[in-house]
Amino acid sequence: MKRLFFFANCLLVPFVASAAVSTPFETDIIETSAGTLKITFVGHGSLMMTHGDNVIHIDPVAAEGDYTAMPKATLILITHEHGDHLDPAVIKLLRTTNTAVVVSRSCAGAITNATVMNNGDVKTLCGVKIEAVPAYNIKHMRSPGQPFHPKGNGNGYILSFGNTRVYIAGDTENTPEMKALKDITIAFLPMNLPYTMTSAMVADAVKAFRPRILYPYHYGATDTSTLVTLLQDEPGIEVRIRDLR
């Protein structure tokens, strides 16, 4: 069961305020040059973003929330084929005849009438610019020579809302492609072993591409305070911990 979260005070920075809401999920409000972006932290790898008339669901899965109580999607993004990220029944529940569904190469054929984006592709759907970024393991292997997430199978996504670029990394490590990213405002980076990154690997990536706000997600039992400590002396980077186990 999801816990209820209530906040008496909001954390204010020049372009962002955390929102206090009486819903089953935490939410943050981001002010962009194209209007207000609301991020809802559903759980694990599942997120919901609303911007204008758009409702964007990222990796919605039934294990993380009651999607019958959530708004229908204008856009759904799926990072890869694993069951904690791809739930065809929830996609069917959330989509309408006008919903755009984007999937990675590894999900091709799993969802009907979906747009497959390969690593490096750029598309604009529902008025949102979407960039597909490689998501893969370099170090952590299922067995020798068999990474948990092979290169080319999965995507991270960069979504542009005016001057605000939001990076949802998917299941990945601190790859050269990630470390070369530019002008990322908000980053969601996974942090759980053995499937993705250690706290040190996340910190290594963040020090390279320097998002203004970092949300660790998909972090399981990882101690998030270690990441906060590793980045506490990095100017201009705010680490926000939300309930995204």
C-alpha positions in Angstrom: 0.0 0.0 0.0 1.2 3.5 -0.8 1.8 5.8 2.2 0.1 9.2 2.4 2.5 12.2 2.4 1.6 15.6 3.7 4.1 18.5 3.8 3.7 21.7 5.9 6.4 23.6 4.1 7.5 23.8 0.4 11.1 23.8 -0.7 11.5 26.9 -2.9 14.2 27.5 -5.5 14.2 30.1 -8.2 12.4 27.9 -10.7 10.9 25.0 -8.7 8.6 24.5 -5.8 7.6 21.2 -4.2 3.8 20.8 -4.0 1.8 19.7 -0.9 -1.2 17.6 -2.0 -3.5 15.2 -0.3 -3.2 12.3 -2.8 -1.7 8.9 -2.4 1.5 10.1 -4.2 4.0 12.8 -3.7 4.1 15.5 -6.4 6.4 18.3 -7.4 5.6 21.4 -9.4 8.1 22.7 -11.9 7.7 26.1 -13.5 8.9 26.0 -17.1 9.0 28.6 -19.8 6.1 26.7 -21.4 3.9 26.6 -18.3 3.6 24.5 -15.2 4.9 20.9 -15.2 3.5 18.6 -12.5 5.5 15.4 -11.7 3.7 12.7 -9.8 5.9 10.0 -8.2 4.0 6.8 -8.5 6.7 4.4 -7.5 9.8 2.5 -8.6 10.1 3.4 -12.3 6.6 4.7 -12.7 6.0 8.4 -13.1 3.2 10.7 -14.3 3.7 14.1 -15.7 1.0 16.7 -16.6 1.8 19.8 -18.7 -1.0 21.8 -20.2 -3.5 19.3 -21.7 -0.9 16.5 -21.8 -0.9 13.6 -19.3 2.3 11.6 -19.7 2.7 8.2 -18.1 6.2 6.7 -17.9 6.5 3.0 -17.3 3.1 2.6 -15.7 2.7 -0.8 -13.9 -0.1 -2.0 -11.7 2.2 -3.0 -8.9 2.9 0.6 -8.2 -0.6 2.1 -8.0 -4.3 2.0 -8.9 -4.3 3.2 -12.4 -8.1 3.0 -12.6 -8.1 6.2 -10.4 -5.5 8.0 -12.6 -6.2 10.2 -15.7 -6.0 8.7 -19.1 -2.8 9.3 -21.1 -2.2 11.5 -24.0 1.4 10.0 -24.2 2.8 6.8 -22.7 6.6 6.1 -22.7 8.0 2.7 -22.0 11.8 2.4 -21.4 12.2 -1.4 -21.9 10.5 -4.8 -21.8 11.0 -5.9 -18.1 7.8 -6.5 -16.2 8.4 -3.7 -13.7 8.4 -1.3 -16.6 6.1 -2.8 -19.2 2.6 -3.7 -18.2 0.4 -4.1 -21.3 -2.8 -4.3 -19.3 -2.2 -0.9 -17.7 -1.3 0.6 -21.1 -4.6 -0.7 -22.4 -6.4 0.9 -19.4 -4.7 4.3 -19.8 -4.8 4.7 -23.6 -7.6 6.2 -25.7 -7.9 6.3 -29.5 -5.8 9.5 -29.4 -3.0 8.3 -27.0 0.5 8.2 -28.5 2.5 5.2 -27.1 6.3 5.1 -27.4 8.3 2.0 -26.8 11.9 0.9 -27.0 13.2 -1.7 -29.6 12.9 -4.5 -27.1 9.1 -3.8 -26.8 8.4 -3.9 -30.5 5.4 -6.1 -31.1 4.4 -6.2 -27.4 2.0 -3.2 -27.7 -0.1 -2.7 -30.8 -0.1 0.7 -32.6 3.0 1.9 -30.7 5.8 4.0 -32.0 9.2 2.3 -31.7 12.1 4.7 -30.9 15.6 3.5 -31.3 18.6 4.9 -29.4 19.3 8.3 -30.8 15.9 8.9 -32.4 14.2 12.2 -31.9 10.5 12.8 -32.3 7.8 15.3 -31.4 4.6 13.8 -30.2 1.7 15.6 -28.5 3.8 18.7 -28.8 6.6 17.2 -26.7 10.1 16.8 -28.1 11.3 13.3 -27.2 14.9 12.1 -27.4 15.7 8.4 -27.0 19.0 7.9 -25.1 20.8 4.6 -24.8 20.2 2.7 -21.5 22.4 -0.3 -20.8 24.8 -2.1 -18.5 28.6 -1.9 -18.8 29.6 -3.6 -15.6 26.7 -5.6 -14.1 26.0 -8.9 -15.8 23.2 -11.5 -15.6 25.9 -14.0 -16.5 29.4 -13.6 -18.1 29.0 -11.6 -21.2 25.2 -11.1 -20.7 24.3 -7.7 -19.2 21.0 -7.2 -17.4 20.2 -4.6 -20.0 22.0 -5.0 -23.4 22.9 -1.9 -25.4 20.3 -1.0 -28.0 17.3 -2.8 -26.2 16.2 0.0 -23.9 15.8 3.7 -23.9 16.1 6.6 -21.6 14.0 9.6 -22.7 14.6 13.3 -22.6 11.4 15.3 -22.7 11.5 19.1 -23.4 8.9 21.4 -21.9 10.0 24.8 -23.1 13.4 25.5 -21.6 13.1 22.5 -19.2 14.7 19.2 -20.2 13.7 16.2 -18.2 15.8 13.0 -18.4 14.2 9.7 -17.4 17.1 7.3 -17.7 15.4 3.9 -17.6 17.5 0.9 -16.4 21.1 1.8 -17.1 24.5 2.5 -15.7 26.7 5.6 -16.0 27.3 5.2 -19.7 29.4 7.6 -21.9 26.2 8.7 -23.6 24.7 9.7 -20.2 27.8 11.5 -19.1 27.9 13.5 -22.4 24.4 14.9 -22.0 24.0 18.7 -22.0 21.5 21.2 -20.5 19.5 18.7 -18.4 17.3 20.4 -15.9 15.9 17.4 -14.1 17.3 13.8 -14.1 15.8 10.6 -12.9 18.6 8.0 -12.4 18.2 4.4 -11.2 20.2 3.2 -8.3 19.8 -0.4 -7.3 22.1 -3.5 -7.6 22.7 -5.6 -9.4 20.5 -4.2 -12.2 21.6 -0.6 -12.5 23.9 1.7 -10.5 25.6 2.1 -7.2 25.4 5.5 -5.4 28.9 6.2 -6.5 28.1 5.5 -10.2 25.1 7.9 -10.0 27.3 10.5 -8.4 29.9 10.0 -11.2 27.4 10.6 -13.9 25.8 13.6 -12.2 29.1 15.3 -11.7 29.7 14.9 -15.5 26.4 16.2 -16.9 25.2 18.3 -13.9 21.4 18.3 -13.9 19.9 21.1 -11.7 17.7 18.6 -9.9 18.4 14.9 -9.4 15.8 12.4 -8.4 17.2 8.9 -7.7 14.5 6.4 -8.6 14.1 2.6 -8.9 16.3 2.5 -5.9 14.9 -0.5 -3.9 16.7 -0.9 -0.6 19.6 1.3 -1.5 20.5 3.9 1.1 19.8 7.2 -0.6 21.6 9.2 2.1 24.9 7.9 0.7 24.1 9.6 -2.6 23.2 12.8 -0.8 26.5 12.8 1.0 28.5 12.1 -2.3 26.9 15.2 -3.9 26.6 17.5 -1.0 29.5 19.7 -2.1 28.4 20.0 -5.7 27.2 23.5 -6.4 24.0 23.9 -8.5 22.8 20.3 -8.0 19.9 19.6 -5.8 19.2 16.0 -4.7 15.6 15.3 -4.1 14.5 12.0 -2.4 11.0 10.8 -3.2 9.3 7.5 -2.5 10.4 5.7 -5.6 11.6 2.4 -4.3 
